[in-house]
Amino acid sequence: MCPSIKILNQSKNGILTFCNQSKLFQLVYNNLCFEFYEWELEAFGEHLKSLDLNYWEKAMPFAPTSRKIPISVGNKCFVILVDKNEILELKRLLKITHNSVEFLSAKDINYRFIEN
């Protein structure tokens, strides 16, 4: 763990941090953890920008999972599957898209509702 860690951005499911000592960016999203140098983080952001979300959702309509958008991570036998909302959240974490006013939906609120 880096003693000089700085939080750059945070969302419901992820956090982007930077360690000034090791010069590494760490992107933790759900159960995934990526460590990038600056040029690797920029390349990952460019890859996210270049993804055609509508194409992938239409290309795999009968996939048994709701996650249909592949992100390759360098090894041919390992691919991360995400859905459109996860890609958009990753883009917001990396500040790729403009951050407009975003309204929460009921599923975004982590609250246990108890009827009396």
N, C-alpha and C positions, 0 to 999 in steps of 0.2 A: 504494500500500500504506500502510495506516495504521500509524504508529509505536506507537500505544497500543492495539494489538489484544489482546483477551482472549478465550480459548477458553471458551465456555459449556458446550458439550456436544460429544461426539464418538462416532461409531459406526464400524462396519466400513467403510461406504460414504460417510459424510458427516461434516461438521463444522459447528457453529454458532458464529460468532464475533461480537463486538461491538467497534466502534471508538468509543472515548470522544470522539475529536476530531470525527468526522463524525456521530456519533449514529446510525450505520447498523449494522443486523444483517446479517451475510452468512451465508447458508445454501448450502453447497456439498454437493451430493449427486450421486454418480457424475459424470456430465459436465455437470450443470446447476449454475448459479450464480445465486442470487437475492439481491438486496440490498433490504432492507426497512427502513423506519422502524418505530418501535414499533407504531404503530396498524396498519400494513400486515402486520406479522408476526402480530399478534393476529387480524386478519381471515383470514389464510392458515390459521392454526391452527383457527379456527372453521370454515372451509371443509373442512379435513381431518376435523374432528369430525363434520361433517354428512354426509359421504359414506357411502352405504349400500353397503358392499363386496359383500355377498352379492347385492344387486340387480344391480350392474354385471357381476358374474361370470356371472350367469344371463341377463342381457339380451343378452350378446354371446357365446353359446356357440360359435359357428362362426367367430369372428374368427381370422385367420391368425396371430395372435401370442398369446403367453401374457399379455401386458400388456393388460388390458381395462378398467381403471378410468381414466376421463379426468379430467384436471385442467386446466381452462381458465385461461389466464393473461392474460385481458383482450382479446386479439385473436381475432376469430371464426375466423380461418384458422390459428390455432396452438393446438394442444392437446397436452398431455403425457400419454402413456399409461404407467401404472404397474401393477404387480401388487399383490396383497394384502400380501405381505411387505414391499414397498417402502413402502407406506402406513404399515404398523405401525412400520417403522424411522424414517420421518419423524416420526411421532407421538412416538416415544421421544426423538428428537433435540430436539423442541420441548417435551418433558416434558408432553405432553397426557395420556398414560396413566400409571397407577402403574407404577413400575419393579419388577416382581416378579423373583424369581430366574429367570434365563433360562439354559437349558442350550444348549450349542453342539451343532450337528449337524456331521457330517463335512464338509459343504460350506462351513461357516463358518470352518474352520481352513485357513489359507493355509500349507500345508506340502507340499513335494514328497516323496512317498513313494518310496523306492528299495528294491526287493527285492534281497537279495544272493543 
